[in-house]
Amino acid sequence: MGQGTYIVFVIAISDIINIHFLHSSNLELMIEAAFIAFMLWILLGAYLTYQAQGMMKDWYAIEIYAHDK
C-alpha cells in the first residue's frame, strides 16, 4: 500500500475512535473518495507501465536496426 492509503486509514481510525484530529464529518464519503483515488492511481500506473513497455519495444527495434551493419 502507498503512503496515501496509510494516511486515509489513520484518518479513518482517528474518526472512528473519536479523537477529533483531522475529523471528518462524513466518514463514508471520505472512504469512498479514498477508494476512488486509490483505484485511479492503480489504473494510471497500469496505463503508464503499458505505455512504457510499448516504447521499450520500439527502442529495442531501433537499436537492432542501428547496430545492423
N, C-alpha and C positions, 0 to 999 in steps of 0.2 A: 504494500500500500504506500501511496505517496504521502508527502507531508501535509497536503491539503486535506486528505482523508482523516489523518490523525487529528487535525485541528477541528474538523467537524465533529468527530467523536468526543473530543474534550468539551466542546461547547454543549453538545447534547447531554453528556453526563452531568456537566455543571448545571444545566437546566433541570434535569430530572431530580437531582438531589437538592435543588432549590438553593444554590449558592448565590444566585443573582449576579454572578460575574459573567459578563458578556451575555446577559439574559436575553433570551428570545421570547417574544410574545406568543409565537406560534411555532412550536417545535416541529409539528408535522410539515409545515411549509418549508422550514429550514432543511429538514432531512430530504424532502423531495427535491429542493433546489440543489443540494449537495449531490444527490444521486444523479440528477441530470448533468451537472457539471462533470462528475466522475465519468459518466458514460461518454460524454463529448470528448473528454481527454483521451479515453481509450480509443475511440473511433478516429480522432485526429492522429494519434500515434500510429495506428494501423495504416492509415492512408499515407502518412509520410514515410513509413517503412516500405510500403509497397512501391511508392514513387521512387525512393532511393534505390531499391533493387532494380527497377527498370533502368535508371540512369547508370548504375554499375554495369548492367548487361551491355548497354550501348558503349560505355567506356572500354569494356573488355574487347568488344568488336573493333573499336577504333585502334586500340593497342595492337591487336593482331594484325590489322591492316598496315599500321605504321612500321611494324618490325618485319613485315614480309618484304624481302628484297629480291 
